[in-house]
Amino acid sequence: ALGWIVWAERIRLNPGEVALMRVRAHRRLGDFVRVREQLLAAQKAGVPRKRLEQEQVLVLAQSAQMQLAEPHLAELLDRQEIPVDEVCTAYASGFLLTARPGEALRLIDAWLKDEPKNPEAYYLRGQSHALGRQFRESIQDFE
């Protein structure tokens, strides 16, 4: 993903959008120091404050700070300003890190209704089943 972002910079894509791409890539890698740097770059590039706040909520979710992130889940899904897979991945990861496989499964099952062929959803569902000691279901998700 980072290679594509370099390409996006070379073709002079909107600097704010490029910074948001970097935020997402580093968030997924768990590099939260770089996420902070790119959020600041996005702010300097004129990305609206609300959009930056939404990305910060995803960082909270992915880093298992669910008490702070969870109140924003419905709004993020309803507004659809951030791709559903980004929201679901961050929140499912947070639920797994806080040992809440039931909540992760509910979110992932709803996600799969919208995106039934999303491999990441099946991977996270397999992890959720394994954490909940539902090993048969976990194996099926990984197949």
N, C-alpha and C positions, 0 to 999 in steps of 0.2 A: 504493500500500500504506500509506503513512504517513497518508493520509486516513482509511482504515478503522481504523487504530490510534487516531486521535483519537476516532472514533466509539465504539470499544471502551472507551476511558476514560470517555466520557460516560455509557455505560450501566453503569458501575461493574463492568466485568469484573475478574477477579482481577488485582491490580497486578503480581504476579510474571509472569503470563502476558502481560500487556501489555508489560512490560519485555522479555520474550523475543521478542515480535513485533518490537519496535523493534530488538533485537539483529540479528535476521534481516534486516530491511529495510536497516539501515545496513551490514551485512556485504555484502549483495548490491550495494549502491551503492559499496562500497569505502571507506566512511567509518569507518576503524578507531578514530579518536578517539571518535566517537559510540558505537561498539560497546562500547568500554571503559566509557564512562559508563553505558550501559544494563545492562551486566553487573553493575556496582556497584549499580545500582538494583534489579536482579533479586535480588541477594544480600540487600539490605536488606529486600526484600519477602518473603524466606523461601524462595526457590527453592533446592531441594536442591543441595549442592555438586557432586555427580556430574553433574547436568544442566548446571550452569555450566561445568564442565570439558569436557563434550561440545561445547558451543558454542565454547569456546576452541580446541578441536581443529579445528573447521570454519574458524575464522578463520585458523589456521595453514595449513590446506590451501589455502584461497582466496588467501592471500597468498604462496603458492609456497614455504612452509617445509616441504617434503614430507618431509625427513629426520625432522622431529619429528611430522608428522601421519600419515604412511603407516602406522606400526605400529598405529594405532587404526582403520583403515578397516574391517577385518573385524568388529570388535566393534560399531562404529556400525551397520553393516548388519544384523548378527545381532540386536542388541537392539531395533531398530526403535522406539526412543524418540523419534528425530528422523525426520521424513518422509524416505523414500528419495530423493526428488527434491532435497531440501536437501543431503543427504550427497553424492550424485552430482554435483550442480552444483559444489559447493565443491571436491571432489577433481578432477573433470575440468578445472576452471579451473586448479587448481594444476599438474596434469600438463601442460597447454598452456603455462602460463607458464614451466615448466622444460624446454620443448621435448621432451616425452615423449609424442608423439601415439599411440604403440602402447599405452601404459598407459591413456591416456584412452579410446581406442577399445575396449579390453577392458572397461573399466568401463561405458561407455555402451552397448555391445551387450548386456551383462547387464541393464542398466537398462531397455532397450527391450523385453526379453523380458517384464518385469513391467508396463511401461507403454508399450505399442506406439504410443500416440497422443500421447505427450508432445512438444510442439513444441520445448521447450528442449533435450531430448535430441538431436533431429535437428539443431538449430542447433549444438550443441557437437560433434556428430559431424561436421558439415560443416566446422567449424573444424579439427577433428583431421585429417580427410582433407586439407584444404588445407595444413596444416603439414607433413604427410607427403608432400606433392607428389602426392597422388592427386586430381587436379582433377576428373576425371569423376565420381568418387564424391562429391566435395564438392558439385558442382553438383546431383546427384541429392538429396542431403540437404537442400539449401536450397529445392528445388522443392516 
